[in-house]
Amino acid sequence: MHKRDIVRLYTQTKDMKLPFHIISQSQRLVFASFLNAVIDIPILNEATEQIIFMKAVDVIADAIERQLEKMGSKAFFEGVTDAGESRVDVWVVATATKINEKIDIPVLNEKQEQEAIEFVLHAMAERFLASQGKTIAEKKGKGKMFGFI
């Protein structure tokens, strides 16, 4: 499954969201399922991993929502406005690093935490741009799956 497929699923989930959740439960499930598919935790079975990734996505999404609430969407997404893939990637990495410093997911190592946060932020950036009628212009020749693999 490619990153754009996950983003499409994320965007298509139109269920009712509670007022304080920007990322709905079904969207969190999509993120957790993707992370479970690409990150392996040794010794644990897939069902246990899914539960762990659901909790990890909850921690990540709650941290992002706190930052959004604190800063406002315009300030939070500053740097995403030009819709160039490399610019969005720079914003995602920088923002993910800041968020990763504030949270800890015990079962995941720091690299896995960073990748998970980057994945959620990238999908949110694409959705933010879509709300403004923009899409991320992909670099030519880039045909790899999201940076997990």
DSSP file (Angstrom, degrees, kcal/mol; ACC not computed):
  #  RESIDUE AA STRUCTURE BP1 BP2  ACC     N-H-->O    O-->H-N    N-H-->O    O-->H-N    TCO  KAPPA ALPHA  PHI   PSI    X-CA   Y-CA   Z-CA
    1    1 A M              0   0    0      0, 0.0     2,-0.2     0, 0.0     0, 0.0   0.000 360.0 360.0 360.0 132.2    0.0    0.0    0.0
    2    2 A H    >>  -     0   0    0    143,-0.1     4,-1.6     1,-0.1     3,-0.8  -0.510 360.0-111.1 -91.8 159.6    1.4    3.4   -1.0
    3    3 A K  H 3> S+     0   0    0      1,-0.3     4,-2.5     2,-0.2     5,-0.2   0.889 117.8  55.6 -55.0 -43.3    1.4    6.6    1.1
    4    4 A R  H 3> S+     0   0    0      1,-0.2     4,-2.2     2,-0.2    -1,-0.3   0.818 103.9  55.2 -65.5 -28.1   -1.1    8.2   -1.3
    5    5 A D  H <> S+     0   0    0     -3,-0.8     4,-2.4     2,-0.2    -1,-0.2   0.908 109.3  46.7 -66.9 -41.1   -3.5    5.3   -0.8
    6    6 A I  H  X S+     0   0    0     -4,-1.6     4,-2.7     2,-0.2    -2,-0.2   0.913 112.1  50.1 -65.7 -42.4   -3.4    5.9    3.0
    7    7 A V  H  X S+     0   0    0     -4,-2.5     4,-2.6     2,-0.2    -2,-0.2   0.900 109.9  51.5 -62.9 -39.7   -3.9    9.6    2.5
    8    8 A R  H  X S+     0   0    0     -4,-2.2     4,-2.0     2,-0.2    -2,-0.2   0.931 111.5  46.4 -62.3 -45.5   -6.9    8.9    0.2
    9    9 A L  H  X S+     0   0    0     -4,-2.4     4,-0.9     1,-0.2    -2,-0.2   0.905 112.3  51.3 -61.6 -41.3   -8.4    6.6    2.8
   10   10 A Y  H >< S+     0   0    0     -4,-2.7     3,-0.6     1,-0.2    -2,-0.2   0.911 112.3  45.8 -61.0 -43.7   -7.7    9.3    5.5
   11   11 A T  H 3< S+     0   0    0     -4,-2.6    -1,-0.2     1,-0.2    -2,-0.2   0.821 109.2  55.9 -70.8 -31.5   -9.4   12.0    3.4
   12   12 A Q  H 3< S+     0   0    0     -4,-2.0     2,-1.0    -5,-0.2    -1,-0.2   0.624  78.5 100.7 -79.6 -12.5  -12.4    9.8    2.6
   13   13 A T    <<  +     0   0    0     -4,-0.9    11,-0.1    -3,-0.6    14,-0.1  -0.636  42.5 166.8 -77.2 107.4  -13.3    9.0    6.2
   14   14 A K        +     0   0    0     -2,-1.0    -1,-0.2    12,-0.0     3,-0.1   0.017  20.9 139.3-111.3  24.9  -16.1   11.5    6.7
   15   15 A D        -     0   0    0      1,-0.2     2,-0.2     0, 0.0     9,-0.1  -0.177  66.0 -79.1 -69.2 166.8  -17.5   10.1   10.0
   16   16 A M        -     0   0    0      1,-0.0     2,-0.4     8,-0.0    -1,-0.2  -0.459  48.4-155.5 -67.2 129.9  -18.7   12.4   12.7
   17   17 A K        -     0   0    0     -2,-0.2     7,-0.1    -3,-0.1     5,-0.1  -0.858  19.7-114.4-106.6 143.4  -15.8   13.8   14.7
   18   18 A L    >   -     0   0    0     -2,-0.4     3,-2.1     1,-0.1    -1,-0.0  -0.463  36.5-110.0 -66.7 149.7  -16.1   15.0   18.3
   19   19 A P  T 3  S+     0   0    0      0, 0.0    -1,-0.1     0, 0.0    -2,-0.0   0.785 116.9  49.5 -56.9 -29.1  -15.4   18.7   18.4
   20   20 A F  T 3  S+     0   0    0      1,-0.1     2,-0.6     2,-0.0    -2,-0.0   0.405  97.2  79.6 -94.2   4.4  -12.1   18.3   20.2
   21   21 A H    <   +     0   0    0     -3,-2.1     3,-0.1     1,-0.2    -1,-0.1  -0.938  44.4 175.4-115.3 115.4  -10.7   15.6   17.8
   22   22 A I  S    S+     0   0    0     -2,-0.6     2,-0.7     1,-0.2    -1,-0.2   0.821  81.8  53.3 -79.3 -34.2   -9.3   16.8   14.5
   23   23 A I  S    S-     0   0    0     38,-0.1    -1,-0.2     4,-0.0    42,-0.0  -0.908  90.7-142.0-104.8 112.5   -8.2   13.3   13.6
   24   24 A S     >  -     0   0    0     -2,-0.7     4,-2.3   -11,-0.1     5,-0.2  -0.105  22.8-105.6 -70.7 169.1  -11.2   10.9   14.0
   25   25 A Q  H  > S+     0   0    0      1,-0.2     4,-2.1     2,-0.2     5,-0.1   0.885 120.9  50.8 -63.3 -39.6  -11.2    7.4   15.4
   26   26 A S  H  > S+     0   0    0      2,-0.2     4,-1.8     1,-0.2    -1,-0.2   0.875 110.3  49.6 -69.0 -34.3  -11.5    5.8   11.9
   27   27 A Q  H  > S+     0   0    0      2,-0.2     4,-2.2     1,-0.2    -2,-0.2   0.891 109.5  51.8 -67.8 -38.4   -8.7    8.0   10.6
   28   28 A R  H  X S+     0   0    0     -4,-2.3     4,-2.8     1,-0.2    -2,-0.2   0.882 107.2  53.5 -63.9 -37.4   -6.5    6.9   13.6
   29   29 A L  H  X S+     0   0    0     -4,-2.1     4,-2.6     2,-0.2    -1,-0.2   0.897 107.1  51.3 -63.5 -40.3   -7.4    3.3   12.8
   30   30 A V  H  X S+     0   0    0     -4,-1.8     4,-2.1     2,-0.2    -2,-0.2   0.935 112.2  46.4 -61.2 -46.5   -6.2    3.8    9.2
   31   31 A F  H  X S+     0   0    0     -4,-2.2     4,-2.7     1,-0.2    -2,-0.2   0.933 113.2  48.7 -61.1 -46.6   -2.9    5.3   10.5
   32   32 A A  H  X S+     0   0    0     -4,-2.8     4,-2.5     1,-0.2    -1,-0.2   0.894 110.2  51.4 -62.9 -40.3   -2.4    2.5   13.0
   33   33 A S  H  X S+     0   0    0     -4,-2.6     4,-1.6     2,-0.2    -1,-0.2   0.900 111.2  47.7 -64.5 -40.5   -3.1   -0.2   10.4
   34   34 A F  H  X S+     0   0    0     -4,-2.1     4,-1.4     2,-0.2    -2,-0.2   0.945 112.5  48.2 -64.7 -47.1   -0.5    1.3    8.1
   35   35 A L  H  X S+     0   0    0     -4,-2.7     4,-2.4     1,-0.2     3,-0.3   0.891 109.5  53.6 -61.2 -38.8    2.1    1.6   10.8
   36   36 A N  H  < S+     0   0    0     -4,-2.5    -1,-0.2     1,-0.2    -2,-0.2   0.852 107.6  52.4 -62.9 -34.3    1.4   -2.0   11.9
   37   37 A A  H  < S+     0   0    0     -4,-1.6    -1,-0.2    -3,-0.2    -2,-0.2   0.802 119.7  31.8 -72.1 -28.4    2.0   -3.1    8.3
   38   38 A V  H  < S+     0   0    0     -4,-1.4     2,-0.5    -3,-0.3    -2,-0.2   0.638 111.9  60.4-108.8 -15.3    5.4   -1.4    8.0
   39   39 A I     <  -     0   0    0     -4,-2.4     2,-0.5    -5,-0.2    -1,-0.1  -0.961  66.5-158.4-117.2 126.6    6.9   -1.5   11.5
   40   40 A D        -     0   0    0     -2,-0.5    -3,-0.1    -3,-0.1    -4,-0.0  -0.865   6.2-159.1-105.6 134.5    7.5   -4.9   13.1
   41   41 A I    >   -     0   0    0     -2,-0.5     3,-1.4     3,-0.2     8,-0.1  -0.946  30.5-122.8-109.1 111.7    7.8   -5.3   16.9
   42   42 A P  T 3  S+     0   0    0      0, 0.0     3,-0.1     0, 0.0     0, 0.0  -0.133  87.9  15.3 -56.3 147.9    9.7   -8.5   17.5
   43   43 A I  T 3  S+     0   0    0      1,-0.2     2,-0.3     0, 0.0     0, 0.0   0.067 102.3 104.1  79.8 -21.3    8.1  -11.2   19.7
   44   44 A L    <   -     0   0    0     -3,-1.4    -1,-0.2     1,-0.1    -3,-0.2  -0.676  68.1-127.2 -94.1 144.8    4.6   -9.7   19.4
   45   45 A N     >  -     0   0    0     -2,-0.3     4,-2.3    -3,-0.1     5,-0.2  -0.366  32.1-101.2 -80.6 169.4    1.8  -11.0   17.2
   46   46 A E  H  > S+     0   0    0      1,-0.2     4,-2.5     2,-0.2     5,-0.1   0.852 119.7  54.1 -62.2 -38.3   -0.1   -8.8   14.8
   47   47 A A  H  > S+     0   0    0      2,-0.2     4,-1.7     1,-0.2    -1,-0.2   0.911 111.2  45.4 -64.3 -42.1   -3.1   -8.3   17.0
   48   48 A T  H  > S+     0   0    0      2,-0.2     4,-2.2     1,-0.2    -2,-0.2   0.902 112.0  52.3 -67.4 -41.0   -1.0   -7.1   19.9
   49   49 A E  H  X S+     0   0    0     -4,-2.3     4,-2.9     1,-0.2     5,-0.2   0.904 105.9  55.0 -59.8 -41.1    1.0   -4.8   17.6
   50   50 A Q  H  X S+     0   0    0     -4,-2.5     4,-2.2     1,-0.2    -1,-0.2   0.910 107.8  48.8 -60.6 -42.6   -2.3   -3.3   16.3
   51   51 A I  H  X S+     0   0    0     -4,-1.7     4,-2.1     2,-0.2    -1,-0.2   0.924 112.3  48.9 -62.4 -43.9   -3.3   -2.4   19.8
   52   52 A I  H  X S+     0   0    0     -4,-2.2     4,-2.6     1,-0.2    -2,-0.2   0.915 111.9  48.3 -63.1 -43.0    0.1   -0.9   20.5
   53   53 A F  H  X S+     0   0    0     -4,-2.9     4,-2.7     2,-0.2    -1,-0.2   0.841 107.8  55.2 -69.7 -31.4   -0.1    1.1   17.2
   54   54 A M  H  X S+     0   0    0     -4,-2.2     4,-2.1    -5,-0.2    -1,-0.2   0.938 112.0  43.8 -62.2 -44.9   -3.6    2.3   18.0
   55   55 A K  H  X S+     0   0    0     -4,-2.1     4,-2.3     2,-0.2    -2,-0.2   0.896 113.2  51.9 -65.9 -39.9   -2.3    3.7   21.3
   56   56 A A  H  X S+     0   0    0     -4,-2.6     4,-2.6     1,-0.2    -2,-0.2   0.925 110.3  47.7 -62.6 -44.6    0.8    5.1   19.6
   57   57 A V  H  X S+     0   0    0     -4,-2.7     4,-3.4     1,-0.2     5,-0.3   0.883 109.6  54.3 -64.8 -37.7   -1.4    6.9   17.1
   58   58 A D  H  X S+     0   0    0     -4,-2.1     4,-2.5     2,-0.2     5,-0.2   0.932 110.2  46.3 -59.9 -45.1   -3.6    8.2   19.9
   59   59 A V  H  X S+     0   0    0     -4,-2.3     4,-2.0     2,-0.2    -2,-0.2   0.931 116.6  44.7 -62.5 -45.9   -0.5    9.7   21.6
   60   60 A I  H  X S+     0   0    0     -4,-2.6     4,-2.4     2,-0.2    -2,-0.2   0.942 114.8  47.1 -64.5 -49.2    0.8   11.2   18.4
   61   61 A A  H  X S+     0   0    0     -4,-3.4     4,-2.8     1,-0.2    -2,-0.2   0.897 111.9  50.6 -62.6 -41.1   -2.6   12.6   17.3
   62   62 A D  H  X S+     0   0    0     -4,-2.5     4,-2.2    -5,-0.3    -1,-0.2   0.895 110.5  49.7 -64.0 -39.4   -3.3   14.1   20.7
   63   63 A A  H  X S+     0   0    0     -4,-2.0     4,-2.0    -5,-0.2    -2,-0.2   0.910 112.6  47.2 -65.1 -42.2    0.1   15.8   20.7
   64   64 A I  H  X S+     0   0    0     -4,-2.4     4,-2.7     1,-0.2    -2,-0.2   0.926 111.5  50.8 -64.2 -44.6   -0.5   17.2   17.3
   65   65 A E  H  X S+     0   0    0     -4,-2.8     4,-2.5     1,-0.2    -2,-0.2   0.873 108.4  52.1 -62.7 -37.3   -4.0   18.4   18.3
   66   66 A R  H  X S+     0   0    0     -4,-2.2     4,-2.4     2,-0.2    -1,-0.2   0.922 111.3  47.3 -63.4 -43.0   -2.6   20.1   21.4
   67   67 A Q  H  X S+     0   0    0     -4,-2.0     4,-2.9     2,-0.2     5,-0.4   0.914 112.3  49.5 -64.2 -42.5    0.0   21.9   19.2
   68   68 A L  H  X S+     0   0    0     -4,-2.7     4,-2.9     1,-0.2    -2,-0.2   0.918 112.9  46.9 -61.4 -44.0   -2.7   22.9   16.7
   69   69 A E  H  < S+     0   0    0     -4,-2.5    -1,-0.2     1,-0.2    -2,-0.2   0.901 115.7  45.9 -64.5 -41.0   -4.9   24.2   19.5
   70   70 A K  H  < S+     0   0    0     -4,-2.4    -2,-0.2    -5,-0.2    -1,-0.2   0.908 127.5  25.1 -68.3 -44.0   -2.0   26.1   21.1
   71   71 A M  H  < S-     0   0    0     -4,-2.9     4,-0.4    -5,-0.2    -2,-0.2   0.744 103.3-122.5 -96.0 -26.9   -0.7   27.6   17.8
   72   72 A G     X  -     0   0    0     -4,-2.9     4,-2.6    -5,-0.4     5,-0.2   0.060  31.9 -86.2  87.2 151.4   -3.7   27.8   15.5
   73   73 A S  H  > S+     0   0    0      1,-0.2     4,-2.6     2,-0.2    -1,-0.1   0.850 124.4  56.1 -66.0 -35.1   -3.7   26.1   12.1
   74   74 A K  H  4 S+     0   0    0      1,-0.2    -1,-0.2     2,-0.2    -2,-0.1   0.943 114.9  37.5 -64.0 -46.3   -2.2   29.0   10.2
   75   75 A A  H >4 S+     0   0    0     -4,-0.4     3,-1.1     1,-0.2    -2,-0.2   0.890 116.1  53.6 -71.1 -39.1    0.9   29.1   12.5
   76   76 A F  H 3< S+     0   0    0     -4,-2.6    -2,-0.2     1,-0.3    -1,-0.2   0.917 114.1  40.8 -62.5 -43.3    1.1   25.3   12.8
   77   77 A F  T >< S+     0   0    0     -4,-2.6     3,-2.2    -5,-0.2     4,-0.3   0.229  81.1 137.0 -92.4  14.6    1.1   24.7    9.0
   78   78 A E  T <  S+     0   0    0     -3,-1.1    -3,-0.1     1,-0.3    -4,-0.0  -0.443  70.2  32.6 -60.8 127.3    3.4   27.6    8.3
   79   79 A G  T 3  S+     0   0    0     -2,-0.2    -1,-0.3    11,-0.0    12,-0.2   0.298 101.4  81.1 105.1  -7.8    5.8   26.3    5.7
   80   80 A V    X   +     0   0    0     -3,-2.2     3,-1.2     1,-0.1    -2,-0.2   0.498  65.5  91.8-101.2  -7.6    3.3   24.0    4.0
   81   81 A T  T 3  S+     0   0    0     -4,-0.3    -1,-0.1     1,-0.2    -3,-0.1   0.703  74.3  59.8 -69.5 -23.1    1.7   26.7    1.9
   82   82 A D  T 3  S-     0   0    0     -3,-0.2    -1,-0.2     2,-0.1     3,-0.1   0.631  91.8-139.9 -85.1  -9.8    3.8   26.5   -1.3
   83   83 A A    <   +     0   0    0     -3,-1.2    54,-2.6     1,-0.2     2,-0.4   0.581  49.5 144.0  68.1  12.5    2.8   22.8   -1.9
   84   84 A G  B  >  -a  137   0A   0     52,-0.2     4,-2.5     1,-0.1    -1,-0.2  -0.691  52.7-133.2 -81.9 136.7    6.3   21.8   -3.1
   85   85 A E  H  > S+     0   0    0     52,-1.5     4,-2.7    -2,-0.4     5,-0.2   0.889 104.1  49.6 -59.2 -42.6    7.1   18.2   -2.0
   86   86 A S  H  > S+     0   0    0      1,-0.2     4,-2.1     2,-0.2    -1,-0.2   0.894 111.7  49.1 -66.8 -37.0   10.6   19.1   -0.7
   87   87 A R  H  > S+     0   0    0      2,-0.2     4,-2.2     1,-0.2    -2,-0.2   0.910 112.3  47.9 -66.9 -42.1    9.3   22.0    1.3
   88   88 A V  H  X S+     0   0    0     -4,-2.5     4,-2.9     2,-0.2    -2,-0.2   0.914 110.3  52.7 -64.1 -42.4    6.5   19.9    2.8
   89   89 A D  H  X S+     0   0    0     -4,-2.7     4,-2.4    -5,-0.2    -2,-0.2   0.899 108.6  49.7 -60.2 -41.3    9.1   17.2    3.7
   90   90 A V  H  X S+     0   0    0     -4,-2.1     4,-2.4     2,-0.2    -1,-0.2   0.926 112.8  47.2 -62.9 -44.8   11.3   19.7    5.4
   91   91 A W  H  X S+     0   0    0     -4,-2.2     4,-2.9   -12,-0.2     5,-0.3   0.923 111.6  51.3 -62.0 -44.8    8.3   21.0    7.5
   92   92 A V  H  X S+     0   0    0     -4,-2.9     4,-2.8     1,-0.2     5,-0.2   0.931 112.2  45.3 -59.8 -48.3    7.2   17.4    8.3
   93   93 A V  H  X S+     0   0    0     -4,-2.4     4,-2.2     2,-0.2    -1,-0.2   0.926 115.6  46.4 -63.4 -45.4   10.7   16.4    9.6
   94   94 A A  H  X S+     0   0    0     -4,-2.4     4,-1.8    -5,-0.2    -2,-0.2   0.925 116.7  43.6 -64.1 -44.8   11.1   19.6   11.6
   95   95 A T  H  X S+     0   0    0     -4,-2.9     4,-2.3    -5,-0.2    -2,-0.2   0.904 113.2  51.7 -68.2 -41.5    7.6   19.5   13.2
   96   96 A A  H  X S+     0   0    0     -4,-2.8     4,-2.9    -5,-0.3    -1,-0.2   0.886 107.6  53.2 -62.3 -39.1    7.9   15.7   13.8
   97   97 A T  H  X S+     0   0    0     -4,-2.2     4,-1.4    -5,-0.2    -1,-0.2   0.915 109.6  48.1 -62.9 -43.0   11.2   16.2   15.6
   98   98 A K  H  X S+     0   0    0     -4,-1.8     4,-0.6     1,-0.2    -2,-0.2   0.919 115.3  44.4 -63.0 -43.7    9.7   18.9   17.9
   99   99 A I  H >X S+     0   0    0     -4,-2.3     3,-1.2     1,-0.2     4,-1.0   0.895 108.6  57.3 -68.8 -39.2    6.7   16.7   18.7
  100  100 A N  H 3< S+     0   0    0     -4,-2.9     3,-0.2     1,-0.3    -1,-0.2   0.809 100.6  58.6 -62.8 -29.6    9.0   13.6   19.2
  101  101 A E  H 3< S+     0   0    0     -4,-1.4    -1,-0.3     1,-0.2    -2,-0.2   0.756 108.6  46.3 -68.2 -23.2   10.9   15.5   21.9
  102  102 A K  H << S+     0   0    0     -3,-1.2     2,-0.3    -4,-0.6    -2,-0.2   0.629 111.9  49.9 -96.3 -15.6    7.6   15.9   23.8
  103  103 A I     <  -     0   0    0     -4,-1.0     2,-0.4    -3,-0.2    10,-0.0  -0.829  57.9-161.7-123.8 161.6    6.3   12.4   23.7
  104  104 A D        -     0   0    0     -2,-0.3     5,-0.1     9,-0.0    -3,-0.0  -0.979   5.8-165.9-142.9 130.6    7.5    8.9   24.3
  105  105 A I    >   -     0   0    0     -2,-0.4     3,-1.3     3,-0.2     8,-0.1  -0.933  17.5-151.6-114.6 104.4    6.0    5.6   23.1
  106  106 A P  T 3  S+     0   0    0      0, 0.0    -1,-0.1     0, 0.0     0, 0.0   0.755  88.3  48.0 -52.7 -37.6    7.7    3.0   25.2
  107  107 A V  T 3  S+     0   0    0    -55,-0.1     2,-0.3     2,-0.1   -55,-0.0   0.756 103.7  70.3 -79.5 -23.4    7.6    0.0   22.8
  108  108 A L  S <  S-     0   0    0     -3,-1.3    -3,-0.2     1,-0.1     2,-0.1  -0.697  79.4-128.5 -96.0 145.5    8.9    2.0   19.8
  109  109 A N     >  -     0   0    0     -2,-0.3     4,-2.5     1,-0.1     5,-0.2  -0.360  36.9 -96.8 -80.1 172.5   12.5    3.2   19.4
  110  110 A E  H  > S+     0   0    0      1,-0.2     4,-2.6     2,-0.2     5,-0.2   0.862 123.9  52.5 -61.3 -38.1   13.1    6.9   18.6
  111  111 A K  H  > S+     0   0    0      2,-0.2     4,-2.4     1,-0.2    -1,-0.2   0.925 111.2  46.7 -64.0 -44.2   13.5    6.3   14.9
  112  112 A Q  H  > S+     0   0    0      2,-0.2     4,-2.4     1,-0.2    -2,-0.2   0.899 112.0  50.8 -65.0 -40.4   10.2    4.4   14.7
  113  113 A E  H  X S+     0   0    0     -4,-2.5     4,-2.6     2,-0.2     5,-0.2   0.940 110.6  49.5 -59.7 -46.8    8.5    7.2   16.7
  114  114 A Q  H  X S+     0   0    0     -4,-2.6     4,-2.6     1,-0.2    -2,-0.2   0.920 111.5  48.3 -59.8 -45.6    9.9    9.8   14.3
  115  115 A E  H  X S+     0   0    0     -4,-2.4     4,-2.2     2,-0.2    -1,-0.2   0.898 111.6  49.8 -63.4 -40.9    8.7    7.9   11.3
  116  116 A A  H  X S+     0   0    0     -4,-2.4     4,-2.0     2,-0.2    -2,-0.2   0.922 112.6  46.5 -64.3 -44.3    5.2    7.4   12.8
  117  117 A I  H  X S+     0   0    0     -4,-2.6     4,-2.7     1,-0.2     5,-0.2   0.914 111.6  52.0 -64.4 -42.7    4.9   11.1   13.6
  118  118 A E  H  X S+     0   0    0     -4,-2.6     4,-2.7    -5,-0.2    -1,-0.2   0.900 107.7  52.7 -60.3 -40.8    6.1   12.0   10.1
  119  119 A F  H  X S+     0   0    0     -4,-2.2     4,-2.0     2,-0.2    -1,-0.2   0.943 111.6  44.4 -61.3 -48.3    3.6    9.8    8.5
  120  120 A V  H  X S+     0   0    0     -4,-2.0     4,-2.1     1,-0.2    -2,-0.2   0.922 115.1  48.9 -63.4 -44.3    0.6   11.3   10.4
  121  121 A L  H  X S+     0   0    0     -4,-2.7     4,-2.7     2,-0.2    -1,-0.2   0.888 108.4  53.6 -63.9 -39.1    1.9   14.9    9.8
  122  122 A H  H  X S+     0   0    0     -4,-2.7     4,-2.3    -5,-0.2    -1,-0.2   0.925 109.9  47.3 -63.1 -43.4    2.4   14.3    6.1
  123  123 A A  H  X S+     0   0    0     -4,-2.0     4,-2.0     1,-0.2    -1,-0.2   0.900 113.1  49.3 -64.0 -39.6   -1.2   13.1    5.7
  124  124 A M  H  X S+     0   0    0     -4,-2.1     4,-2.7     2,-0.2    -2,-0.2   0.885 109.3  52.0 -66.8 -38.1   -2.4   16.1    7.7
  125  125 A A  H  X S+     0   0    0     -4,-2.7     4,-2.6     2,-0.2    -2,-0.2   0.909 109.6  49.5 -64.1 -41.7   -0.3   18.5    5.5
  126  126 A E  H  X S+     0   0    0     -4,-2.3     4,-2.3     1,-0.2    -1,-0.2   0.900 112.5  47.4 -63.9 -39.5   -1.8   17.0    2.4
  127  127 A R  H  X S+     0   0    0     -4,-2.0     4,-1.9     2,-0.2    -2,-0.2   0.894 110.5  52.2 -68.6 -38.9   -5.3   17.4    3.8
  128  128 A F  H  X S+     0   0    0     -4,-2.7     4,-0.6     2,-0.2    -2,-0.2   0.935 111.7  46.2 -60.7 -46.7   -4.5   21.0    4.9
  129  129 A L  H ><>S+     0   0    0     -4,-2.6     5,-2.9     1,-0.2     3,-1.1   0.897 109.4  54.8 -62.9 -40.6   -3.4   21.8    1.3
  130  130 A A  H ><5S+     0   0    0     -4,-2.3     3,-1.7     1,-0.3    -1,-0.2   0.867 101.1  58.8 -61.5 -35.6   -6.4   20.1   -0.1
  131  131 A S  H 3<5S+     0   0    0     -4,-1.9    -1,-0.3     1,-0.3    -2,-0.2   0.719 108.0  47.1 -66.5 -19.1   -8.6   22.3    2.0
  132  132 A Q  T <<5S-     0   0    0     -3,-1.1    -1,-0.3    -4,-0.6    -2,-0.2   0.260 124.6-104.2-102.3   9.5   -7.0   25.2    0.2
  133  133 A G  T < 5S+     0   0    0     -3,-1.7     2,-0.3     1,-0.3    -3,-0.2   0.715  83.8 117.5  77.6  21.9   -7.4   23.7   -3.2
  134  134 A K      < -     0   0    0     -5,-2.9     2,-0.3    -6,-0.1    -1,-0.3  -0.792  45.5-159.4-118.2 160.9   -3.8   22.7   -3.5
  135  135 A T        -     0   0    0     -2,-0.3     2,-0.5    -3,-0.1    -9,-0.0  -0.936  34.3 -97.6-131.4 159.7   -1.9   19.4   -3.9
  136  136 A I        -     0   0    0     -2,-0.3     2,-0.7   -52,-0.1   -52,-0.2  -0.663  35.7-132.0 -79.4 123.5    1.7   18.5   -3.2
  137  137 A A  B     -a   84   0A   0    -54,-2.6   -52,-1.5    -2,-0.5   -51,-0.2  -0.666  25.7-136.2 -77.3 116.0    3.6   18.6   -6.4
  138  138 A E        -     0   0    0     -2,-0.7     2,-0.2   -54,-0.1     3,-0.0  -0.405  16.2-110.6 -74.6 148.0    5.7   15.4   -6.5
  139  139 A K    >   -     0   0    0     -2,-0.1     3,-1.2     1,-0.1     2,-0.1  -0.526  40.5-105.7 -71.3 142.9    9.3   15.3   -7.5
  140  140 A K  T 3  S+     0   0    0      1,-0.2     3,-0.1    -2,-0.2    -1,-0.1  -0.464 101.8  22.2 -70.7 142.7    9.9   13.6  -10.8
  141  141 A G  T 3  S+     0   0    0      1,-0.2     2,-0.9    -2,-0.1    -1,-0.2   0.476  86.6 125.6  83.1   2.4   11.4   10.2  -10.7
  142  142 A K    <   +     0   0    0     -3,-1.2    -1,-0.2     1,-0.1    -3,-0.0  -0.817  17.0 146.5 -97.8 104.1   10.3    9.5   -7.1
  143  143 A G        +     0   0    0     -2,-0.9     2,-0.2    -3,-0.1    -1,-0.1   0.135  29.9 117.9-123.2  20.0    8.4    6.3   -7.1
  144  144 A K        -     0   0    0      1,-0.1     3,-0.1  -142,-0.0     2,-0.1  -0.483  66.5-104.7 -89.4 160.7    9.2    4.8   -3.7
  145  145 A M        -     0   0    0      1,-0.2    -1,-0.1    -2,-0.2  -143,-0.1  -0.320  62.6 -61.4 -72.2 163.2    6.9    4.0   -0.9
  146  146 A F    >   -     0   0    0      1,-0.2     3,-1.8     2,-0.1     2,-0.3  -0.026  69.0 -87.1 -46.1 153.4    6.8    6.3    2.1
  147  147 A G  T 3  S+     0   0    0      1,-0.3    -1,-0.2     2,-0.2   -32,-0.0   0.357 112.5  85.6 -54.7   2.2   10.1    6.4    4.0
  148  148 A F  T 3         0   0    0     -2,-0.3    -1,-0.3     1,-0.2    -2,-0.1   0.829 360.0 360.0 -71.5 -30.7    9.4    3.4    6.2
  149  149 A I    <         0   0    0     -3,-1.8    -1,-0.2    -4,-0.1    -2,-0.2   0.382 360.0 360.0-119.3 360.0   10.7    0.9    3.6
